[in-house]
Amino acid sequence: MSTIGNRIQQEQEEKVESIDYKMVTFSLAGKEYGIDIMKVKEISKAKRFTYVPNAEPYVRGVYNLRGDIISMIDLRIMFNLPAQKRIDDTFEDMIILHLDEYLIGIIVDEIDKVVGINSENIQPPHPIFGDINIKFIKGVVENEGRLYLILDVEKILGDRTGEEEDRIRPRLVPAAAGPERKGPRKAEAGPSEIDYSFISESLQTFSSFYVSDINRKWFTGRFEDWKQQRGKSGEEVQLQEVEDAAQFLRPFYSAHTGTFWSDEYRERLKEVLASLQTGGNLLVWNPGCGEGYETYSLAATLKEIFPQPQCKIWAHDHDLLNISTAPNLIFNSNILPDSLLDFTVEGKNGLQFNKTIRDAVLFEYHNVLHANPFPEVDLIFARDILSFQTQQDQNKLVLEFNEKLKPGGLLFIGENEEIKHPDFENISSGRIRVYRKIER
Amino acid sequence: MRVEYINPFVEAAFNVLREVLSDEVKRGELFLKSTSQPVLGVAAIVGLTGDVEGRVLFDMKRETALAIASEMNGEEISEMNDLAKATISELANMITGQAVTKLHDLGFKFDLTPPAIITGDNMEVSNSGVEALIVPVELGKGKIEINVAVRERA
């Protein structure tokens, strides 16, 4: 399995390393276009823009974005492309761009998604592209079988003077800061808000970490620390590569991620676990078990508290590389806390857990978002799993946890995560975040 | 899908295919799937019972199936006749048999059902409630997708 595992890792690394340019893609008159994500402040939907008299035909009006007044440019009219007949009062997709010191909005047919590419694959535009004047096209790139024209928004909408006479010069309204911002991120100023949304976006792309209510508290605090820390060292606040994202997320992970648990952590956990009522067998679900260090530590801890009942742990991970070594995990005694030594046996290649512990755990290559075919459990141990799912999947998973947990059962999530659900009572202790399912 | 089950299936598929075909055998990336997916045209299905319940499906295009049958029989076969079907079911039987033997050595007890062949266009297979492990195998003659859907007997 290790050779297969290595190859998977290599392939994944190659894939991740090669992405160094991201663009927001959208369609205009059935063709695909992209805009450098660093120029995009945000995307949204809006309708009914305030008409501005005497403006160029492609200026649809101005729009109030949480206090900022933004000119709205209709790219279809600007480029003489056929626009779909607009039904009044329908929302239109718009992209808010951040150019020099201006914000400007463009209206497009449909926003597609964020596409990551390697900038080396961007090819110069060919004169026959036609529909849009070639000097507005930065290049063309292929991704998953689709061709995207990358627009040079600075040339199209920018305010630099004296370049081309026939350049289209929309009238720009400076991005004015409103006196009182509404919405959740009220306290932040303009540029900081941009960094905030870009960092959260970069974390999605580089580390598939999704900022949501589950981890927003941590993210906001970390973002402030990060800004200060980066500001001091003079580095870019934004996350440029995978390594930056990993560094940003380093404090996120719960204690002893990817290692055996210390004696101290196990003692604290035992206090929480002691309140668990079990009748008969103890059933546990451990999604996202990784290489199994967590699962084995948990199995040993449970064995100490509940020596009698049969314990069964379903340990799942969708990373084949990590989980493939878990069932026969071999390790050195120097990484093992002394108290766990009693649960191990000396094997040919190093220490291994004994048969009682290993028989208690069932490692499965499994995606937790798929059907989970096992009975209701007493304990769910899911540290730092939720944050790495899309928001939709996060909600789905919380419901799944609720469904799979017996009343009175305990749900452990990451130290920097929180959930709000009427069926879960927060009984966190210290840094250990744990919820009890309310018995109804 | 229990981790211990994965390797025997992958290894058995490679050993057998390498043995019966004088052709390069390459592995694609393994992945999990729970939604229904199209069947390429010819599917051989082998059921599993014992410690687990489930089935293994070998899925390939008609042309791939014919090329494999021709090679294994040492004669040109140009239509999906009884011989071609028997050959493909035998291939499925050999691979699953070898995987189950390996699993037996590891202490897991499985039994097989006789293989069945299903052919036709526009077919789909769905794994209600069980996710399937997909092992894509690239041959010079085309692609075989081995779709393993098993679950522990509760």
Interface residues (C-beta under 8 A of the other chain):
Chain A: M1 I4 I8 E11 H318 L320 I323 S324 A326 P327 L362 F363 E364 Y365 H366 N367 H370 A371 P373 F374 P375
Chain B: M1 R2 V3 E4 I6 N7 V10 R27 E29 L30 L32 S34 S128 G129 V130 E131 L133 R151 E152 A154
